[in-house]
Amino acid sequence: MKLGIMQPYFLPYIGYWQLMNSVDKFVVYDDVDYIKQGWINRNRIIENKSVNYITLPIEKLGSNKLINNIKIFQPEKNKEKLLQRIKLSYKKAPYYNDVENLIEKIILNNEKNLSKYTASPPVIGE
């Protein structure tokens, strides 16, 4: 049996999905310390031909906070702003219209727990 283990990532890179596809069991490793400026709640997008970071804001953290205990900060307000940034940056990109609904479902997910939010993408076709 092949086992893959990764921490949850916000909008993970292609290698994350390739790993999931190549193993029999995939484990989301979220009962470890959150690392500031990691990829758990941030990613990069291209805006006006330059690379910029997008961040899913989280609650203030104390020391040694586990990933699975972190909450998203003001999720509705911040998620709408984030969705607008993505739309403005990619609305003219090839195939954006094909994935727009999926991106909205991912970003506007109602989950407030960061680990659950990043590890439970919406089902395509719903």
C-alpha positions in Angstrom: 0.0 0.0 0.0 1.3 3.5 -0.9 0.6 6.2 1.6 0.9 10.0 1.0 1.0 12.5 3.8 0.9 16.3 3.5 -0.2 19.3 5.5 -3.3 21.1 4.2 -2.6 23.8 1.6 -4.7 26.7 0.4 -5.3 26.1 -3.3 -2.5 23.5 -3.5 0.0 23.3 -6.4 -0.2 20.5 -9.0 2.3 18.3 -7.3 -0.1 18.0 -4.3 -2.8 16.6 -6.6 -0.3 14.3 -8.3 0.7 12.8 -5.0 -2.9 12.2 -4.0 -3.5 10.5 -7.4 -0.5 8.3 -7.0 -1.2 6.8 -3.6 -3.7 4.3 -2.1 -4.3 6.4 1.0 -3.8 10.1 1.5 -3.5 11.6 5.0 -4.0 15.3 5.8 -1.4 16.0 8.5 -3.0 18.8 10.5 -2.3 18.0 14.1 1.1 19.7 14.0 2.2 23.3 14.7 1.1 26.0 12.2 4.1 27.6 10.4 3.8 31.3 9.8 4.3 32.3 6.2 3.9 28.7 5.0 1.4 27.6 2.3 -1.4 26.5 4.6 -3.4 29.7 4.3 -1.7 31.6 1.4 -0.7 31.2 -2.2 0.4 33.2 -5.2 -1.5 34.7 -8.1 -0.5 36.8 -11.1 -1.8 40.3 -11.0 -0.9 42.9 -13.6 1.9 40.6 -14.9 3.6 40.3 -11.5 3.4 37.6 -8.8 1.5 38.5 -5.6 0.5 36.7 -2.5 -3.1 36.0 -1.6 -3.9 35.1 2.0 -6.9 33.6 3.8 -6.8 35.6 7.0 -6.7 33.6 10.2 -7.3 34.5 13.9 -4.5 35.8 16.0 -2.2 33.0 17.0 -0.5 32.1 20.2 2.6 30.0 20.2 2.4 26.4 19.2 -1.0 26.5 17.7 -2.0 23.3 15.8 -3.2 23.6 12.3 -6.4 21.8 13.1 -7.3 24.4 15.8 -7.0 27.6 13.6 -10.1 29.5 12.6 -10.5 31.7 9.6 -10.8 35.4 10.6 -14.0 37.2 9.4 -14.5 34.6 6.7 -17.4 36.1 4.7 -16.0 39.6 4.3 -12.4 38.4 3.5 -13.5 35.6 1.2 -15.5 38.0 -1.0 -12.5 40.3 -1.4 -10.3 37.3 -2.2 -12.7 36.1 -4.8 -12.8 39.5 -6.4 -9.0 39.6 -6.6 -8.9 36.2 -8.3 -11.7 37.2 -10.7 -10.0 40.5 -11.7 -6.7 38.7 -12.2 -7.9 35.8 -14.3 -11.3 36.7 -15.9 -9.6 37.0 -19.3 -7.5 33.9 -18.9 -8.2 30.9 -21.2 -10.7 28.5 -19.6 -11.5 30.8 -16.6 -15.2 30.6 -17.5 -15.0 26.8 -17.3 -13.7 26.9 -13.7 -15.3 30.1 -12.4 -18.1 28.2 -10.5 -15.6 25.8 -9.0 -13.4 28.6 -7.8 -16.4 30.4 -6.2 -17.4 27.2 -4.4 -13.8 26.7 -3.1 -13.4 30.3 -1.9 -16.9 30.8 -0.5 -16.9 27.5 1.4 -18.6 28.2 4.7 -16.2 26.2 6.8 -14.5 28.4 9.5 -11.9 25.8 10.6 -8.8 26.4 8.4 -7.8 22.7 8.2 -11.3 21.6 7.2 -11.6 24.5 4.8 -8.4 23.6 2.9 -8.9 19.8 3.1 -12.5 19.6 1.9 -12.9 20.9 -1.6 -16.4 21.1 -3.0 -17.6 18.2 -5.1 -17.4 19.1 -8.8 -20.8 19.1 -10.4 -22.8 20.1 -7.3 
